[in-house]
C-alpha cells in the first residue's frame, strides 16, 4: 500500500507530509525547549557568543585515531571545539579545548559525572537535562534528530546531522568564525553494522584516539556516515555562501566533502 501511495502522490507532497510528521513528533520537545527556564537561561548565554569571534579561525577536533599522528600541542593558542570524550586527552595535552560539545544521549548518560565537572564552556543537547544540572558555563542546545537544515542561529533548533561535528559547525558559524579547520574527523570506522544500531564494546576501542574512549562495556551507536555527509554538504554551502570556509586537515581522513589542507602548513608564518 505504501509503495502504491508513493506512485500516486507527487514527491513534493510526500516531502511536506514527512516534514509535518517530523514537526508533530518534535512538538512537545520544541515547546519545552522554548519555555523551560533552563533553556531560556541557555539562550541568553548563547546570544553572548553571537559573532564574538568574527574574522578568526577555529579547529573542530574529532576523536579519530588520526589524532595520535597529529601534533596537537600546536593548538595551545588556538580556538578549539572538542567533542564527546575528548577530555580523556586533556591531561596528556596539557590544556583543554576552548569549548566542549556533546549531544549523544548514550555518551552523556554514561559519562555524566565527567561532563558535569569539566571546567570549560560546555554545550549539550536539551535532552541531557535528564542527567545534567545547570551551571554558569553549561549551555543546553535544542538539537533534534529530524528536520534537516543548517541553522545559523544556535539559540534556536539545531539539526544533529547524525554527528556532533555538524553541531560544532553550526555553533562555530553562530560564534562568527571565518575559517573552520577539521582535524581528527577520520570518517572511517573499523566496527561495521547497520547505522544507528546500539552496540556494546567488547574490548578496547579501535575507532577513536583512546582505547577507553568507548571501552569494554560502553554502549554506543554505529555511525551513519551517509547522513553525516549530507549534513556536511549543507554546512559547506552555508559557509561558502557567506564568504567563509571549512577545510579538512585530518591526517589520512576519508571525508571528501571539504577541501584538504596540510595540517603543518596551517602554522607557517
RODO-2510 file (C-alpha; in nm, 4 decimals, decimal comma):
residues 269
     n   res          X          Y          Z
     1     x     0,0000     0,0000     0,0000
     2     x     0,2787     0,2461     0,0888
     3     x     0,4504     0,1919    -0,2456
     4     x     0,1201     0,2436    -0,4291
     5     x     0,0694     0,5731    -0,2453
     6     x     0,4190     0,6844    -0,3458
     7     x     0,3336     0,6187    -0,7092
     8     x     0,0159     0,8253    -0,6974
     9     x     0,1262     1,1186    -0,4756
    10     x     0,3761     1,3762    -0,6065
    11     x     0,7172     1,3650    -0,4331
    12     x     0,6772     1,7239    -0,3170
    13     x     0,3610     1,6402    -0,1261
    14     x     0,5263     1,3371     0,0281
    15     x     0,8119     1,5549     0,1483
    16     x     0,5667     1,8024     0,3001
    17     x     0,3921     1,5129     0,4729
    18     x     0,7181     1,3828     0,6183
    19     x     0,8152     1,7302     0,7392
    20     x     0,4758     1,7710     0,9062
    21     x     0,5057     1,4353     1,0821
    22     x     0,8561     1,5243     1,1979
    23     x     0,7283     1,8523     1,3395
    24     x     0,4388     1,6824     1,5175
    25     x     0,6778     1,4279     1,6719
    26     x     0,9096     1,7067     1,7852
    27     x     0,6362     1,9366     1,9126
    28     x     0,6440     1,8513     2,2871
    29     x     1,0223     1,8836     2,2977
    30     x     1,0108     2,2004     2,0882
    31     x     0,7690     2,3592     2,3352
    32     x     0,9796     2,2762     2,6401
    33     x     1,2925     2,3983     2,4602
    34     x     1,1234     2,7346     2,4066
    35     x     0,9696     2,7817     2,7515
    36     x     1,1697     2,5991     3,0190
    37     x     1,3722     2,8316     3,2488
    38     x     1,6915     2,6288     3,1938
    39     x     1,6626     2,6688     2,8184
    40     x     1,5727     3,0373     2,8418
    41     x     1,8861     3,0913     3,0502
    42     x     2,0923     2,8948     2,7966
    43     x     1,9537     3,1050     2,5124
    44     x     2,0558     3,4191     2,6972
    45     x     2,4086     3,2855     2,7497
    46     x     2,4339     3,1617     2,3910
    47     x     2,3498     3,5035     2,2487
    48     x     2,6621     3,6415     2,4157
    49     x     2,8663     3,4236     2,1787
    50     x     2,6992     3,5535     1,8643
    51     x     2,9680     3,6847     1,6255
    52     x     3,2156     3,7169     1,9140
    53     x     3,4925     3,5603     1,7025
    54     x     3,4416     3,7292     1,3673
    55     x     3,7499     3,7143     1,1453
    56     x     3,9111     3,4378     1,3493
    57     x     3,9701     3,0697     1,2828
    58     x     3,8956     2,7668     1,4944
    59     x     3,9702     2,3955     1,4949
    60     x     3,6967     2,1346     1,5294
    61     x     3,8676     1,8312     1,6778
    62     x     3,7174     1,4918     1,6022
    63     x     3,8076     1,1864     1,8043
    64     x     3,9514     0,9568     1,5380
    65     x     4,2726     0,7528     1,5709
    66     x     4,4451     1,0059     1,3423
    67     x     4,4786     1,2372     1,6431
    68     x     4,7614     1,0089     1,7572
    69     x     4,9500     1,1215     1,4448
    70     x     4,8660     1,4907     1,4823
    71     x     5,0767     1,7417     1,6772
    72     x     4,8032     1,8854     1,8959
    73     x     5,0465     2,0954     2,1004
    74     x     5,0313     2,3461     1,8144
    75     x     4,6736     2,4234     1,9198
    76     x     4,7545     2,5674     2,2615
    77     x     4,6829     2,9233     2,1434
    78     x     4,4027     2,8382     1,9008
    79     x     4,0276     2,8322     1,9451
    80     x     3,9165     2,4700     1,9588
    81     x     3,5931     2,2737     1,9713
    82     x     3,6273     1,9354     2,1400
    83     x     3,3590     1,6689     2,1294
    84     x     3,2285     1,3915     2,3496
    85     x     3,5164     1,2296     2,5427
    86     x     3,7980     1,4476     2,4079
    87     x     3,8661     1,5324     2,7727
    88     x     4,0486     1,1981     2,8033
    89     x     4,3278     1,3733     2,6152
    90     x     4,3438     1,6859     2,8329
    91     x     4,5994     1,5542     3,0890
    92     x     4,8443     1,4495     2,8174
    93     x     4,7763     1,7587     2,6096
    94     x     4,8289     1,9978     2,8985
    95     x     4,5320     2,2205     2,8144
    96     x     4,1598     2,1800     2,7492
    97     x     3,9719     2,2663     2,4330
    98     x     3,8088     2,6095     2,4247
    99     x     3,4638     2,4516     2,4082
   100     x     3,3202     2,1032     2,4555
   101     x     3,0119     1,9777     2,2705
   102     x     2,8159     1,6563     2,3275
   103     x     2,4652     1,5723     2,2074
   104     x     2,4586     1,1920     2,2160
   105     x     2,2327     1,0560     2,4905
   106     x     2,4314     0,7365     2,5466
   107     x     2,7594     0,9241     2,5829
   108     x     2,6136     1,1788     2,8234
   109     x     2,4320     0,9207     3,0334
   110     x     2,7446     0,7067     3,0803
   111     x     2,9873     0,9936     3,1427
   112     x     2,7628     1,2361     3,3298
   113     x     2,9969     1,2754     3,6278
   114     x     3,2868     1,3691     3,3995
   115     x     3,0730     1,6040     3,1905
   116     x     2,9249     1,7828     3,4904
   117     x     3,2598     1,8722     3,6459
   118     x     3,4523     1,9823     3,3354
   119     x     3,5738     2,3404     3,3696
   120     x     3,5241     2,4576     3,0088
   121     x     3,2250     2,6118     2,8288
   122     x     3,0058     2,3093     2,7551
   123     x     2,7221     2,2663     2,5082
   124     x     2,4839     1,9726     2,5478
   125     x     2,1560     1,8628     2,3946
   126     x     1,8382     1,9758     2,5663
   127     x     1,7658     1,6058     2,6212
   128     x     2,0668     1,5901     2,8534
   129     x     1,8680     1,7742     3,1216
   130     x     1,7679     1,4236     3,2312
   131     x     2,1225     1,3792     3,3679
   132     x     2,2953     1,7190     3,3867
   133     x     2,2287     2,0146     3,6109
   134     x     2,2616     2,3809     3,5090
   135     x     2,5927     2,5629     3,5579
   136     x     2,7284     2,9019     3,4566
   137     x     2,9363     2,7593     3,1717
   138     x     2,6891     2,4871     3,0695
   139     x     2,4540     2,5501     2,7776
   140     x     2,1563     2,3413     2,6719
   141     x     2,1113     2,3289     2,2925
   142     x     1,7825     2,2377     2,1293
   143     x     1,9166     1,9684     1,8953
   144     x     1,6924     1,7285     1,7029
   145     x     1,7271     1,4091     1,5009
   146     x     1,4790     1,5242     1,2349
   147     x     1,4233     1,8345     1,0226
   148     x     1,7445     1,8549     0,8153
   149     x     1,8824     2,2075     0,7826
   150     x     2,1838     2,4232     0,8639
   151     x     2,0892     2,6567     1,1481
   152     x     2,2563     2,9970     1,1568
   153     x     2,1002     3,0757     1,4942
   154     x     2,2391     2,8386     1,7553
   155     x     1,9930     2,9688     2,0123
   156     x     1,7149     2,8046     1,8106
   157     x     1,6794     2,4499     1,6851
   158     x     1,9853     2,2660     1,5529
   159     x     1,9665     1,9527     1,3411
   160     x     2,2252     1,6993     1,4593
   161     x     2,3020     1,5571     1,1152
   162     x     2,3984     1,2208     1,2715
   163     x     2,7228     1,3656     1,4074
   164     x     2,8200     1,6046     1,6833
   165     x     3,0723     1,7521     1,4390
   166     x     2,7827     1,9075     1,2477
   167     x     2,6547     2,0691     1,5672
   168     x     3,0017     2,2165     1,6172
   169     x     2,9973     2,3598     1,2649
   170     x     2,6665     2,5324     1,3362
   171     x     2,7987     2,6706     1,6651
   172     x     3,1197     2,7916     1,5000
   173     x     2,9132     2,9735     1,2375
   174     x     2,6989     3,1390     1,5044
   175     x     3,0094     3,2362     1,7001
   176     x     3,1337     3,4168     1,3883
   177     x     3,4407     3,2124     1,2980
   178     x     3,5514     3,2814     0,9420
   179     x     3,7514     2,9620     0,8931
   180     x     3,6902     2,6224     1,0480
   181     x     3,9565     2,3521     1,0277
   182     x     3,8645     1,9889     1,0864
   183     x     4,1163     1,7507     1,2401
   184     x     4,0653     1,4013     1,3742
   185     x     3,7496     1,3629     1,1636
   186     x     3,8590     1,0288     1,0173
   187     x     3,5131     0,9449     0,8785
   188     x     3,6105     0,5797     0,8919
   189     x     3,5173     0,3121     1,1449
   190     x     3,6624    -0,0346     1,1940
   191     x     3,3402    -0,1528     1,3573
   192     x     3,0762    -0,2157     1,0916
   193     x     2,6993    -0,2633     1,1040
   194     x     2,3644    -0,1009     1,0455
   195     x     2,3835     0,2769     1,1076
   196     x     2,2467     0,3998     1,4416
   197     x     2,2358     0,0489     1,5899
   198     x     2,3260     0,0433     1,9588
   199     x     2,6137    -0,1920     2,0339
   200     x     2,8231    -0,2731     2,3402
   201     x     3,2017    -0,2588     2,3175
   202     x     3,3696    -0,5909     2,3851
   203     x     3,7194    -0,4544     2,4419
   204     x     3,9495    -0,1643     2,3627
   205     x     3,8106     0,0945     2,1221
   206     x     3,9776     0,0814     1,7757
   207     x     3,7696     0,3662     1,6327
   208     x     3,8932     0,6560     1,8458
   209     x     4,2149     0,8086     1,9747
   210     x     4,1972     0,6394     2,3159
   211     x     4,1355     0,2664     2,3839
   212     x     3,8988     0,3569     2,6694
   213     x     3,7005     0,6100     2,4653
   214     x     3,4208     0,3576     2,4098
   215     x     3,5927     0,0873     2,6120
   216     x     3,4674    -0,2528     2,7196
   217     x     3,1043    -0,2435     2,8312
   218     x     3,0357     0,1027     2,6841
   219     x     2,7099     0,1347     2,4899
   220     x     2,7307     0,3374     2,1691
   221     x     2,5658     0,3769     1,8305
   222     x     2,7181     0,2784     1,4984
   223     x     2,7817     0,5803     1,2740
   224     x     2,5533     0,6989     0,9962
   225     x     2,8183     0,8293     0,7579
   226     x     2,5750     0,8862     0,4715
   227     x     2,3584     1,1251     0,6742
   228     x     2,6706     1,2930     0,8101
   229     x     2,7912     1,3622     0,4573
   230     x     2,4541     1,5169     0,3710
   231     x     2,4911     1,7443     0,6731
   232     x     2,8497     1,8344     0,5863
   233     x     2,7461     1,9399     0,2369
   234     x     2,4821     2,1673     0,3878
   235     x     2,7452     2,3224     0,6145
   236     x     2,9862     2,3728     0,3244
   237     x     2,7197     2,5510     0,1224
   238     x     2,6192     2,7771     0,4124
   239     x     2,9763     2,8781     0,4915
   240     x     3,0745     2,9439     0,1304
   241     x     2,7587     3,1469     0,0662
   242     x     2,8704     3,3770     0,3472
   243     x     3,2315     3,4066     0,2296
   244     x     3,3631     3,1687     0,4940
   245     x     3,5182     2,8254     0,4585
   246     x     3,5599     2,4840     0,6151
   247     x     3,8756     2,2870     0,5366
   248     x     3,9859     1,9389     0,6365
   249     x     4,3336     1,8852     0,7821
   250     x     4,2662     1,5355     0,9169
   251     x     4,5701     1,3125     0,8726
   252     x     4,4633     1,0332     0,6373
   253     x     4,0927     1,1138     0,6756
   254     x     3,8345     0,9573     0,4434
   255     x     3,5959     1,2536     0,4285
   256     x     3,5870     1,4121     0,0819
   257     x     3,3287     1,6920     0,1246
   258     x     3,5688     1,9703     0,2221
   259     x     3,8920     2,0951     0,0624
   260     x     4,2003     1,9237     0,2036
   261     x     4,4900     2,1141     0,3596
   262     x     4,8152     2,0053     0,5201
   263     x     4,7991     2,0401     0,8971
   264     x     5,1611     2,1558     0,9301
   265     x     5,1045     2,4326     0,6726
   266     x     4,8483     2,5970     0,8984
   267     x     5,1159     2,7174     1,1396
   268     x     5,3669     2,8655     0,8941
   269     x     5,4231     3,2384     0,9010
***
